[in-house]
Structures are given as structure tokens and as C-alpha cells.
């Protein structure tokens, strides 16, 4: 073999023996990993909160259905008691008729001792007929009322059974989502420990905490509350007093202004009215991502205050830097 061929052969062998360098073999960017994990955890947190709301609604439906069953059963019992009473009255009148208490006009005339006796017998006939008609009407009404009450009770029992089954399914789903969330939070916290100290320091920086003027009215009161929480820790599922998740902060901010809004960012995406990005003003709620899993409150047309994610405090950030905007809602005005 020539030297030239030998050198070529060695090059091929060496290249074949060298492991291929893939993207997967490259060291992961800790900051990117942390950002991805926190985004996933934020979405999971929103899903858990929505599942909790659904469970509360189903349990409320169950309670209402249970109350309806009890009320309908009480009405049914009373109606059946009335039915028994009115049926007894009808039976007594019928028995009196069979025993000759009720006569036709001819028989009354034949057996009457006098004109007054005849009139008295006719009056007795009229009273007996009226009593029987009234008792029959009451009996018919009681029977129908008992039938309707029974149907209402059966419908309520069906609703209660459906609500119970739905609540059990939701509870199971919620437990699963909670476990997934806790595992995800563990990964986020682990990723946080792998970040370089300067990066962690920057993440934990509360940013601008200088006094900021707010407008008057409901939006201003809500914004003032949110701004007061700057520097507080983020905590999944928390609504204060010094730990918040994103929707917990905005919900409590508007509660402080006397307005009740939903607990989740997805729910808050449906309150108030829609405004466009150029129209944004202080107090508007800015909901992010297609999953609507994050919310911030506008400080002005350029900045927003929000509870960001694990490892970062409540802070002010540029509106457009927080994430892709899904919808903007104005609660007041």
C-alpha cells in the first residue's frame, strides 16, 4: 500500500472512531432551562387553579341538589298527607250517599213531611254535592302536587348523582395535576440552584421600587395595591399576604379596590372589556400566552407590575418583554 493510500486510510479510520458531536451533547444553557421550566410550571399552576375552581363549582352544585332533594321530599310528604285527608273526606261523603243521605229531588219530595222539610232536604243535597266536589278537587290537586314533588325529587337526585361523579373525577384530576405541579416546581428550584450567581442576583432584583403616581378611581386603587407588593416573593397558588402568584396578585389588587374578579388568569381574561395594545393604560389587565396562563397589571402604556415566577419577586417589567400578549382587559371605564 502506498504512503498516500495509507495516510488516507488512517484519516478515514480516525474520523470513523471519533464520536459524532450532536446538539444533545452540548451543555444545556441553565438560564434557558430555568426559563422553560418556569413557563411549564406557570401553565401547570394555572391548570391546577382552574381545576380547583371547577371542583368548588361541582361541590356547590351537589349541595344545591341535596337541598333540593330534601325540600322536594318534604313537599311530597305533605302532599301525600293531604291526599290521604282529602281521600278520607271523599270516602265519608260517598258513604253518606250510599246510606241514603243524598237524594234526588223526586225522592226528597216523596218523603218530605212538609214544604220546609222538602226545602231542608234539597239544601242538604246541595251541601253534600258541594262538599264532595270540593273534596274531589282538593284530592286531585294533592295527587298532582305529590306527583310533581316526586318528579322534582327524582330530578334533584339525578343532578346530585351527576355532580357527585363529576366532583370525584375532578378531584382525581386535581390530585394528578397537583402532583405534576409539585414535581415541576422541584425541577424549577433545582434549575435555579444551577444558575450562575450573577444571574440569580439579577432575577431576585425587585427592580424599580420608587414612588409611582396612580390615577384616581378603581384602577388607581388596584394599581396602588399591586405596586405596594413589589419585592414580595412569588409562590405558586398564593394570594398573599407577602407571597403571590400572578393572578392572586391582580385578584387581591382589585379586591382592595372593591371589585371582585376571578382567581385565575384564564378567568380574568374574560372580565371587563377588551382594549388594544395602543390603548393600554394604568390598571388594565394584560394576559399572556395562548394558554392565558399569566397576567400582569399595566402601570402605564409601557410597563406592567406582575408576580413573575419562582425565584423572582413582584416587580415592574416592560409590557412587551413579559411574553406574547393574548388579550388585554379593562375592568373600569
C-alpha positions as CSV (number, residue, x, y, z in Angstrom):
1,X,0.0,0.0,0.0
2,X,1.4,3.4,-0.9
3,X,2.1,6.0,1.7
4,X,-0.6,8.2,0.1
5,X,-3.2,5.5,0.4
6,X,-2.1,4.7,3.9
7,X,-2.5,8.2,5.1
8,X,-6.0,8.3,3.6
9,X,-6.9,5.1,5.2
10,X,-5.8,6.4,8.7
11,X,-7.8,9.6,8.3
12,X,-11.0,7.6,7.5
13,X,-10.4,5.3,10.5
14,X,-9.8,8.2,12.8
15,X,-12.9,10.0,11.6
16,X,-15.0,6.9,12.0
17,X,-13.7,6.3,15.5
18,X,-14.4,9.9,16.6
19,X,-17.9,10.2,18.3
20,X,-20.3,12.5,16.4
21,X,-20.9,15.8,18.2
22,X,-24.6,16.4,18.4
23,X,-26.7,19.2,19.8
24,X,-27.8,17.0,22.6
25,X,-24.2,16.6,23.7
26,X,-23.8,20.3,24.1
27,X,-24.1,21.6,27.6
28,X,-27.6,22.9,28.4
29,X,-28.0,26.6,29.0
30,X,-29.0,26.9,32.7
31,X,-30.8,30.1,32.1
32,X,-32.8,28.7,29.2
33,X,-33.6,25.6,31.1
34,X,-34.8,27.6,34.0
35,X,-37.0,29.8,31.8
36,X,-38.6,26.8,30.1
37,X,-39.3,25.0,33.4
38,X,-40.8,28.1,34.9
39,X,-43.1,28.6,31.9
40,X,-44.2,25.0,32.2
41,X,-44.8,25.3,35.9
42,X,-46.8,28.6,35.4
43,X,-49.0,26.8,33.0
44,X,-49.5,23.8,35.4
45,X,-50.3,26.2,38.2
46,X,-53.0,27.8,36.2
47,X,-54.4,24.4,35.3
48,X,-54.4,23.4,39.0
49,X,-56.2,26.7,39.9
50,X,-58.8,26.2,37.2
51,X,-59.4,22.6,38.3
52,X,-59.8,23.8,41.9
53,X,-62.5,26.3,40.7
54,X,-64.3,23.6,38.8
55,X,-64.3,21.3,41.8
56,X,-65.7,24.1,44.0
57,X,-68.5,24.7,41.5
58,X,-69.3,21.0,41.3
59,X,-69.4,20.7,45.0
60,X,-71.7,23.7,45.2
61,X,-74.0,22.0,42.6
62,X,-74.0,18.9,44.8
63,X,-75.0,20.9,47.9
64,X,-77.8,22.7,46.0
65,X,-79.1,19.4,44.6
66,X,-79.0,17.8,48.0
67,X,-81.0,20.7,49.4
68,X,-83.5,20.4,46.5
69,X,-84.0,16.7,47.2
70,X,-84.8,17.4,50.9
71,X,-87.2,20.2,50.0
72,X,-88.9,18.2,47.3
73,X,-89.3,15.2,49.7
74,X,-90.8,17.4,52.3
75,X,-93.4,18.8,49.8
76,X,-94.1,15.2,48.6
77,X,-94.7,14.0,52.2
78,X,-97.1,16.9,52.9
79,X,-98.9,16.4,49.6
80,X,-99.4,12.7,50.3
81,X,-100.7,13.5,53.8
82,X,-103.1,16.0,52.2
83,X,-104.1,13.3,49.7
84,X,-104.9,10.9,52.4
85,X,-107.0,13.5,54.3
86,X,-109.0,14.5,51.2
87,X,-109.4,10.9,50.1
88,X,-110.9,10.2,53.6
89,X,-113.4,13.1,53.2
90,X,-114.4,11.9,49.8
91,X,-114.9,8.4,51.2
92,X,-117.1,9.7,54.0
93,X,-119.3,11.7,51.6
94,X,-119.6,8.7,49.3
95,X,-120.5,6.5,52.2
96,X,-123.2,9.0,53.3
97,X,-124.6,8.9,49.7
98,X,-124.8,5.2,49.8
99,X,-126.6,5.2,53.1
100,X,-129.3,7.5,51.7
101,X,-128.1,10.8,52.8
102,X,-128.1,12.1,49.3
103,X,-131.4,12.1,47.5
104,X,-132.7,13.3,44.2
105,X,-135.4,15.9,44.0
106,X,-138.2,13.3,43.5
107,X,-137.3,11.2,46.5
108,X,-137.0,14.3,48.6
109,X,-140.5,15.4,47.6
110,X,-141.9,11.9,48.3
111,X,-140.6,11.5,51.8
112,X,-140.8,15.1,52.9
113,X,-143.3,15.8,55.7
114,X,-143.8,19.4,54.8
115,X,-142.7,22.1,52.4
116,X,-140.0,23.2,54.8
117,X,-138.8,19.6,55.2
118,X,-138.6,19.4,51.4
119,X,-136.5,22.6,51.2
120,X,-134.2,21.3,54.0
121,X,-133.6,18.1,52.2
122,X,-132.8,20.0,49.0
123,X,-130.3,22.2,50.9
124,X,-128.7,19.1,52.4
125,X,-128.4,17.6,48.9
126,X,-126.7,20.9,47.7
127,X,-124.3,20.9,50.6
128,X,-123.3,17.3,50.1
129,X,-122.7,17.8,46.4
130,X,-120.6,20.9,47.0
131,X,-118.6,19.2,49.7
132,X,-117.9,16.2,47.5
133,X,-116.9,18.4,44.6
134,X,-114.6,20.4,46.8
135,X,-113.0,17.4,48.4
136,X,-112.6,15.8,45.0
137,X,-110.9,18.9,43.7
138,X,-108.6,19.0,46.7
139,X,-107.8,15.4,46.3
140,X,-107.0,15.8,42.6
141,X,-104.7,18.8,43.5
142,X,-103.0,16.9,46.2
143,X,-102.3,13.9,44.0
144,X,-100.9,16.2,41.3
145,X,-98.8,18.1,43.8
146,X,-97.4,14.8,45.2
147,X,-96.6,13.6,41.6
148,X,-94.8,16.8,40.7
149,X,-92.9,16.9,44.0
150,X,-91.8,13.3,43.4
151,X,-90.6,14.2,39.9
152,X,-88.6,17.2,41.3
153,X,-87.0,15.0,43.9
154,X,-86.1,12.4,41.3
155,X,-84.6,15.1,39.1
156,X,-82.7,16.5,42.0
157,X,-81.4,13.0,42.9
158,X,-80.1,12.6,39.3
159,X,-78.4,16.0,39.5
160,X,-76.8,15.1,42.8
161,X,-75.5,11.8,41.4
162,X,-74.1,13.5,38.4
163,X,-72.5,16.3,40.5
164,X,-71.0,13.7,42.8
165,X,-69.5,11.7,39.9
166,X,-68.2,14.9,38.3
167,X,-66.7,16.1,41.6
168,X,-64.9,12.7,42.1
169,X,-63.5,12.9,38.6
170,X,-62.3,16.4,39.1
171,X,-60.8,15.6,42.5
172,X,-58.8,12.8,40.9
173,X,-57.7,15.1,38.0
174,X,-56.8,17.8,40.5
175,X,-54.7,15.4,42.6
176,X,-52.8,14.4,39.4
177,X,-52.3,18.0,38.3
178,X,-51.1,18.9,41.8
179,X,-48.5,16.1,41.8
180,X,-47.3,17.2,38.4
181,X,-47.1,20.8,39.6
182,X,-45.1,19.9,42.7
183,X,-42.7,17.8,40.6
184,X,-42.3,20.7,38.2
185,X,-41.7,23.2,41.0
186,X,-39.0,20.9,42.3
187,X,-37.3,21.0,38.8
188,X,-37.6,24.8,38.7
189,X,-35.9,25.1,42.1
190,X,-33.2,22.7,41.1
191,X,-32.6,24.6,37.9
192,X,-32.4,27.8,39.9
193,X,-29.6,26.4,42.0
194,X,-27.6,25.7,38.8
195,X,-27.7,29.3,37.6
196,X,-24.6,31.5,38.0
197,X,-24.7,33.7,41.0
198,X,-24.9,37.0,38.9
199,X,-27.9,35.6,37.0
200,X,-29.6,34.7,40.3
201,X,-28.9,38.1,41.7
202,X,-30.4,39.7,38.7
203,X,-33.5,37.5,38.9
204,X,-34.0,38.4,42.5
205,X,-33.6,42.1,41.9
206,X,-37.0,43.8,42.7
207,X,-36.2,46.5,40.2
208,X,-37.8,49.9,40.3
209,X,-39.4,50.5,43.7
210,X,-39.6,54.2,43.5
211,X,-43.0,56.0,44.2
212,X,-45.3,55.9,41.2
213,X,-48.3,58.1,40.8
214,X,-51.6,56.3,40.0
215,X,-54.8,57.6,38.6
216,X,-57.9,58.1,40.7
217,X,-60.7,55.6,40.7
218,X,-60.9,51.8,40.9
219,X,-58.0,51.2,38.5
220,X,-55.7,53.5,40.5
221,X,-56.6,51.8,43.8
222,X,-55.9,48.4,42.3
223,X,-52.6,49.5,40.8
224,X,-51.5,51.2,44.1
225,X,-52.1,47.9,45.9
226,X,-50.1,45.9,43.3
227,X,-47.2,48.4,43.4
228,X,-47.1,48.1,47.2
229,X,-46.3,44.4,46.8
230,X,-43.0,45.0,44.9
231,X,-40.3,42.9,46.3
232,X,-42.6,40.2,47.7
233,X,-41.8,36.6,46.8
234,X,-43.5,34.6,44.1
235,X,-45.2,31.4,45.3
236,X,-47.4,29.1,43.2
237,X,-51.0,29.2,44.2
238,X,-50.6,32.0,46.8
239,X,-52.8,35.1,47.2
240,X,-50.7,37.0,49.8
241,X,-50.1,38.4,52.3
242,X,-46.4,38.6,51.3
243,X,-46.3,35.8,48.6
244,X,-48.2,35.8,45.4
245,X,-48.8,34.1,42.1
246,X,-49.7,36.3,39.1
247,X,-53.5,36.0,39.3
248,X,-53.5,36.0,43.1
249,X,-51.9,39.5,43.0
250,X,-54.2,41.0,40.4
251,X,-57.3,39.5,42.1
252,X,-56.4,40.9,45.5
253,X,-55.4,44.2,44.0
254,X,-58.9,44.7,42.5
255,X,-60.5,43.3,45.7
256,X,-58.7,46.1,47.6
257,X,-60.4,48.5,45.1
258,X,-63.8,46.9,45.9
259,X,-64.1,44.8,42.7
260,X,-64.3,41.0,42.6
261,X,-62.6,39.3,39.7
262,X,-61.9,35.6,39.1
263,X,-59.0,33.8,40.8
264,X,-57.3,32.6,37.6
265,X,-55.6,34.4,34.8
266,X,-57.8,32.5,32.4
267,X,-60.9,33.7,34.3
268,X,-59.5,37.3,34.4
269,X,-59.2,37.1,30.6
270,X,-63.0,37.3,30.4
271,X,-63.8,40.2,32.7
272,X,-64.2,43.8,31.8
273,X,-63.9,44.8,28.2
274,X,-61.2,44.2,25.6
275,X,-58.7,47.0,24.7
276,X,-56.0,47.1,22.1
277,X,-52.3,47.4,22.9
278,X,-52.1,51.1,21.9
279,X,-55.0,51.8,24.3
280,X,-53.4,50.3,27.4
281,X,-53.5,52.4,30.5
282,X,-52.9,52.1,34.2
283,X,-54.8,49.3,35.8
284,X,-55.5,47.3,32.7
285,X,-55.0,43.5,33.0
286,X,-52.6,42.0,30.4
287,X,-53.0,38.3,29.9
288,X,-50.1,36.4,28.3
289,X,-49.6,33.3,26.2
290,X,-52.1,31.3,24.2
291,X,-52.9,29.3,27.3
292,X,-53.7,32.6,29.1
293,X,-51.6,31.3,32.0
294,X,-50.0,34.6,33.1
295,X,-51.4,38.1,34.0
296,X,-49.8,41.4,34.8
297,X,-51.3,44.9,35.6
298,X,-50.3,47.9,33.5
299,X,-48.5,50.7,35.2
300,X,-48.8,52.8,32.1
301,X,-48.6,52.2,28.4
302,X,-45.1,50.8,28.5
303,X,-44.7,49.0,31.9
304,X,-46.6,46.4,34.0
305,X,-46.2,45.1,37.5
306,X,-46.6,41.4,38.0
307,X,-45.7,38.4,40.1
308,X,-43.4,36.7,37.6
309,X,-42.3,33.2,38.6
310,X,-40.4,31.1,41.1
311,X,-37.1,32.8,42.1
312,X,-38.3,36.3,41.1
313,X,-40.1,38.9,43.3
314,X,-43.1,41.0,42.3
315,X,-41.6,43.7,40.1
316,X,-42.2,46.1,37.2
317,X,-41.2,45.0,33.7
318,X,-41.7,46.2,30.1
319,X,-45.2,45.1,29.0
320,X,-43.9,43.6,25.7
321,X,-41.0,41.8,27.3
322,X,-43.1,39.7,29.7
323,X,-44.3,37.4,27.0
324,X,-46.7,37.2,24.0
325,X,-49.9,39.0,24.8
326,X,-53.1,37.0,24.4
327,X,-55.7,39.7,25.4
328,X,-55.9,42.9,27.4
329,X,-58.9,43.7,29.6
330,X,-60.1,46.9,31.2
331,X,-62.0,46.5,34.4
332,X,-63.0,50.1,34.8
333,X,-64.2,52.5,32.1
